Amino acid sequence: MKILDLYRLWLKGRELEKSLKEVNMEKVKTGLKTTEFWLALLGAILPVMNSYLGLNIPTESILSIAGIVMTYVFGRSWLKRS
């Protein structure tokens, strides 16, 4: 291959990379459609439901669930921004 052919191939690869990034950016959900929102809502409602409805879920379990939800939400948010 000649150098000019390699350069053209490189340019096509860059164009493909840009178009793939645009497609991936369009797939990012926002607001009520995200799993982060629904898990955060569940994590906020669970302790309230436990105390008012008498679900008798141990406090340690609720704290464990809250920790998992927070880790998931912060991790997904960080990944979506990068």
N, C-alpha and C positions, 0 to 999 in steps of 0.2 A: 504494500500500500504506500501511496505517496503521502507526504506530510499534509497536503491539502485535503486529501480524503480523510485522514485521521482527524483533522480539525473540523471538517463538516460533520463527522460522526459524533465528535465531542459536543458540537453545538446542538445537534438533534437530541442528544442525551440530556442536555441542560433544559431544552424546551420541554421534553417529556417530564423531567423532574418538576418543573414549574407547574405544568398542568396537573400533575398528580397532587401537588401541595394544594392547589386551588380546589380540587375535588374533595380532598380530605377536610379542608376548612369549611366547606359547605355542609358537611355531615355533622358538624359539631352542634349538639342540641343546646338550647338555652331555656331557662325558666322552668316551667312546670313539667317539661318533657324529660328532664334529667333524672337519673337514678339518685344523684346526690341530693336533690331536693326532697324526693320522697323518703329516702332513708333518714335525712335530717328531721323531717316532719315526724316520722315514726319514732325516732330517738327522743324527740321533744314530747310527744304525746304519751309514750309508754309509761313514764313515771307518774303522770297525771292519772292515767287510766288505772294504774296499779293502786294508787291511794284512794281514789274516789269509787272505783268499782269493786275494790277488794279482791284483786286478782291473786294476792298473796305471793307475788314473785319476790324472791329474796333481793335485798339491796345490792349484794355482791353481783348478782346476775344482771341487774339493771346497769350497774356501773361497767361491767364487762361489755355489755351490748353497746353502751354509749361510747366506750373506748374504741370498739371495732368500727362503729359508724363514723366517729370522728376521723379515725385513720383512713378509712375509705374515702370520705368526702375530701379531706385535705390532699390525699394522694392523687385522686382523680382531677381535682382542680389544678394541682401543680402540673400534671401531665398535659392537661388541655391547654395550658398557657405556654408550654414549651414546644 
